[in-house]
């Protein structure tokens, strides 16, 4: 399996040259990377653990639970060993940071607050009309 390293103990550097980011490649201890069979079994173990976490996250998507958070946790497990997962995780972090910056923009925040307020007023009006017409009866108990 290709981990992106040039040889035992060497780590491939990031192509984008981003500051503050760790170099790409395996984070296995040196004594594990020095032995090919041990390193391969390490990678298989990391892959299986990451796969279990990602599958648990996928199961949590339709069920109650933090599905996406668990999936990204599984990606983080994979990113300790595999370059492709490191690149996906970096891309995801960059997109989340960009979305956070856009959401914190004063114009966007004002628009979101206005839309939320309008939505709440509409919902409150609909609930008020329902209570005025039917009282506090549940919809399935209304005989009309």
C-alpha atoms as a printed R data frame, in Angstrom:
    type eleno elety resid chain resno       x      y      z
1   ATOM     1    CA   UNK     A     1   0.000  0.000  0.000
2   ATOM     2    CA   UNK     A     2   1.308  3.389 -0.897
3   ATOM     3    CA   UNK     A     3   1.401  5.744  2.079
4   ATOM     4    CA   UNK     A     4   3.001  8.573  0.183
5   ATOM     5    CA   UNK     A     5   6.397  8.133  1.790
6   ATOM     6    CA   UNK     A     6   9.548  7.819 -0.246
7   ATOM     7    CA   UNK     A     7  11.042  5.084  1.891
8   ATOM     8    CA   UNK     A     8  11.241  3.794  5.430
9   ATOM     9    CA   UNK     A     9  11.188  6.689  7.836
10  ATOM    10    CA   UNK     A    10  10.712  9.362  5.151
11  ATOM    11    CA   UNK     A    11   7.591 11.447  4.883
12  ATOM    12    CA   UNK     A    12   6.286 13.124  1.739
13  ATOM    13    CA   UNK     A    13   5.818 16.887  2.097
14  ATOM    14    CA   UNK     A    14   2.577 18.650  1.309
15  ATOM    15    CA   UNK     A    15   2.357 19.934 -2.269
16  ATOM    16    CA   UNK     A    16   0.344 23.025 -1.427
17  ATOM    17    CA   UNK     A    17   2.995 24.382  0.947
18  ATOM    18    CA   UNK     A    18   0.372 25.397  3.509
19  ATOM    19    CA   UNK     A    19   1.869 26.654  6.718
20  ATOM    20    CA   UNK     A    20   0.944 25.010  9.984
21  ATOM    21    CA   UNK     A    21  -0.045 21.716  8.364
22  ATOM    22    CA   UNK     A    22   1.785 18.510  9.108
23  ATOM    23    CA   UNK     A    23   3.625 16.679  6.382
24  ATOM    24    CA   UNK     A    24   1.742 13.981  4.523
25  ATOM    25    CA   UNK     A    25   2.478 10.335  5.158
26  ATOM    26    CA   UNK     A    26   2.413  7.657  7.783
27  ATOM    27    CA   UNK     A    27   2.469  8.619 11.445
28  ATOM    28    CA   UNK     A    28   3.388  5.110 12.548
29  ATOM    29    CA   UNK     A    29   6.337  4.839 14.935
30  ATOM    30    CA   UNK     A    30   9.727  4.504 13.248
31  ATOM    31    CA   UNK     A    31  10.324  0.916 14.410
32  ATOM    32    CA   UNK     A    32   7.063 -0.092 12.704
33  ATOM    33    CA   UNK     A    33   7.861  1.765  9.464
34  ATOM    34    CA   UNK     A    34  11.318  0.127  9.382
35  ATOM    35    CA   UNK     A    35   9.803 -3.367  8.991
36  ATOM    36    CA   UNK     A    36   7.653 -3.816  5.904
37  ATOM    37    CA   UNK     A    37   5.500 -6.691  7.206
38  ATOM    38    CA   UNK     A    38   4.883 -4.900 10.498
39  ATOM    39    CA   UNK     A    39   4.052 -1.663  8.695
40  ATOM    40    CA   UNK     A    40   1.631 -3.452  6.374
41  ATOM    41    CA   UNK     A    41  -0.137 -5.095  9.317
42  ATOM    42    CA   UNK     A    42  -0.232 -1.677 11.044
43  ATOM    43    CA   UNK     A    43  -1.904 -0.182  7.971
44  ATOM    44    CA   UNK     A    44  -4.439 -3.014  7.815
45  ATOM    45    CA   UNK     A    45  -5.255 -2.475 11.497
46  ATOM    46    CA   UNK     A    46  -5.652  1.283 11.036
47  ATOM    47    CA   UNK     A    47  -7.835  0.698  7.984
48  ATOM    48    CA   UNK     A    48 -10.098 -1.759  9.834
49  ATOM    49    CA   UNK     A    49 -10.493  0.524 12.865
50  ATOM    50    CA   UNK     A    50 -11.206  3.531 10.600
51  ATOM    51    CA   UNK     A    51 -13.665  1.483  8.563
52  ATOM    52    CA   UNK     A    52 -15.521  0.405 11.714
53  ATOM    53    CA   UNK     A    53 -15.811  4.029 12.846
54  ATOM    54    CA   UNK     A    54 -16.973  5.232  9.403
55  ATOM    55    CA   UNK     A    55 -19.539  2.421  9.143
56  ATOM    56    CA   UNK     A    56 -20.854  3.327 12.619
57  ATOM    57    CA   UNK     A    57 -21.184  6.932 11.426
58  ATOM    58    CA   UNK     A    58 -23.035  5.891  8.284
59  ATOM    59    CA   UNK     A    59 -25.416  3.813 10.416
60  ATOM    60    CA   UNK     A    60 -25.991  6.874 12.620
61  ATOM    61    CA   UNK     A    61 -26.982  9.081  9.672
62  ATOM    62    CA   UNK     A    62 -30.634  7.916  9.583
63  ATOM    63    CA   UNK     A    63 -30.640  7.001 13.287
64  ATOM    64    CA   UNK     A    64 -30.174  9.261 16.295
65  ATOM    65    CA   UNK     A    65 -26.539 10.094 16.798
66  ATOM    66    CA   UNK     A    66 -23.751 12.319 15.528
67  ATOM    67    CA   UNK     A    67 -23.359 10.534 12.172
68  ATOM    68    CA   UNK     A    68 -21.246 13.082 10.300
69  ATOM    69    CA   UNK     A    69 -19.055 13.732 13.331
70  ATOM    70    CA   UNK     A    70 -18.325 10.011 13.675
71  ATOM    71    CA   UNK     A    71 -17.629  9.699  9.937
72  ATOM    72    CA   UNK     A    72 -15.086 12.527 10.135
73  ATOM    73    CA   UNK     A    73 -13.620 10.820 13.202
74  ATOM    74    CA   UNK     A    74 -13.113  7.683 11.116
75  ATOM    75    CA   UNK     A    75 -11.492  9.788  8.421
76  ATOM    76    CA   UNK     A    76  -9.162 11.188 11.095
77  ATOM    77    CA   UNK     A    77  -8.220  7.631 12.081
78  ATOM    78    CA   UNK     A    78  -7.453  6.844  8.444
79  ATOM    79    CA   UNK     A    79  -5.531 10.117  8.114
80  ATOM    80    CA   UNK     A    80  -2.990  8.905 10.667
81  ATOM    81    CA   UNK     A    81  -1.759  6.458  8.046
82  ATOM    82    CA   UNK     A    82  -3.082  7.172  4.541
83  ATOM    83    CA   UNK     A    83  -2.260 10.197  2.388
84  ATOM    84    CA   UNK     A    84  -5.601 10.146  0.545
85  ATOM    85    CA   UNK     A    85  -7.452 10.473  3.860
86  ATOM    86    CA   UNK     A    86  -5.118 13.284  4.947
87  ATOM    87    CA   UNK     A    87  -5.912 15.180  1.746
88  ATOM    88    CA   UNK     A    88  -9.679 14.646  2.153
89  ATOM    89    CA   UNK     A    89  -9.487 15.797  5.772
90  ATOM    90    CA   UNK     A    90  -7.486 18.912  4.839
91  ATOM    91    CA   UNK     A    91  -9.968 19.763  2.091
92  ATOM    92    CA   UNK     A    92 -12.865 19.293  4.528
93  ATOM    93    CA   UNK     A    93 -11.215 21.469  7.178
94  ATOM    94    CA   UNK     A    94 -10.585 24.182  4.597
95  ATOM    95    CA   UNK     A    95 -14.217 24.123  3.409
96  ATOM    96    CA   UNK     A    96 -15.558 24.211  6.979
97  ATOM    97    CA   UNK     A    97 -13.292 27.169  7.774
98  ATOM    98    CA   UNK     A    98 -14.478 29.005  4.654
99  ATOM    99    CA   UNK     A    99 -18.126 28.324  5.525
100 ATOM   100    CA   UNK     A   100 -17.532 29.562  9.077
101 ATOM   101    CA   UNK     A   101 -15.991 32.775  7.787
102 ATOM   102    CA   UNK     A   102 -18.923 33.302  5.417
103 ATOM   103    CA   UNK     A   103 -21.427 32.648  8.204
104 ATOM   104    CA   UNK     A   104 -19.705 35.186 10.456
105 ATOM   105    CA   UNK     A   105 -19.919 37.904  7.801
106 ATOM   106    CA   UNK     A   106 -22.198 40.643  9.232
107 ATOM   107    CA   UNK     A   107 -24.341 40.871  6.073
108 ATOM   108    CA   UNK     A   108 -24.905 37.117  6.002
109 ATOM   109    CA   UNK     A   109 -25.670 37.017  9.728
110 ATOM   110    CA   UNK     A   110 -28.195 39.824  9.374
111 ATOM   111    CA   UNK     A   111 -29.874 38.051  6.449
112 ATOM   112    CA   UNK     A   112 -29.979 34.763  8.400
113 ATOM   113    CA   UNK     A   113 -31.475 36.475 11.453
114 ATOM   114    CA   UNK     A   114 -34.131 38.184  9.311
115 ATOM   115    CA   UNK     A   115 -35.029 34.916  7.522
116 ATOM   116    CA   UNK     A   116 -35.200 33.035 10.830
117 ATOM   117    CA   UNK     A   117 -37.427 35.712 12.353
118 ATOM   118    CA   UNK     A   118 -39.776 35.694  9.344
119 ATOM   119    CA   UNK     A   119 -39.937 31.895  9.479
120 ATOM   120    CA   UNK     A   120 -40.739 31.904 13.197
121 ATOM   121    CA   UNK     A   121 -43.472 34.514 12.696
122 ATOM   122    CA   UNK     A   122 -45.038 32.369  9.939
123 ATOM   123    CA   UNK     A   123 -44.895 29.230 12.107
124 ATOM   124    CA   UNK     A   124 -46.359 31.121 15.084
125 ATOM   125    CA   UNK     A   125 -49.203 32.436 12.887
126 ATOM   126    CA   UNK     A   126 -49.972 28.934 11.595
127 ATOM   127    CA   UNK     A   127 -49.969 27.510 15.140
128 ATOM   128    CA   UNK     A   128 -52.212 30.376 16.271
129 ATOM   129    CA   UNK     A   129 -54.722 29.706 13.476
130 ATOM   130    CA   UNK     A   130 -54.715 25.986 14.291
131 ATOM   131    CA   UNK     A   131 -55.290 26.591 18.025
132 ATOM   132    CA   UNK     A   132 -58.032 29.185 17.260
133 ATOM   133    CA   UNK     A   133 -59.847 26.785 14.939
134 ATOM   134    CA   UNK     A   134 -59.372 23.426 16.715
135 ATOM   135    CA   UNK     A   135 -58.182 24.228 20.228
136 ATOM   136    CA   UNK     A   136 -55.404 22.189 21.804
137 ATOM   137    CA   UNK     A   137 -56.639 18.911 20.272
138 ATOM   138    CA   UNK     A   138 -54.134 16.798 18.408
139 ATOM   139    CA   UNK     A   139 -54.763 16.523 14.644
140 ATOM   140    CA   UNK     A   140 -55.560 12.800 14.823
141 ATOM   141    CA   UNK     A   141 -58.218 13.428 17.521
142 ATOM   142    CA   UNK     A   142 -60.198 16.006 15.509
143 ATOM   143    CA   UNK     A   143 -63.623 14.711 14.451
144 ATOM   144    CA   UNK     A   144 -64.764 17.030 11.674
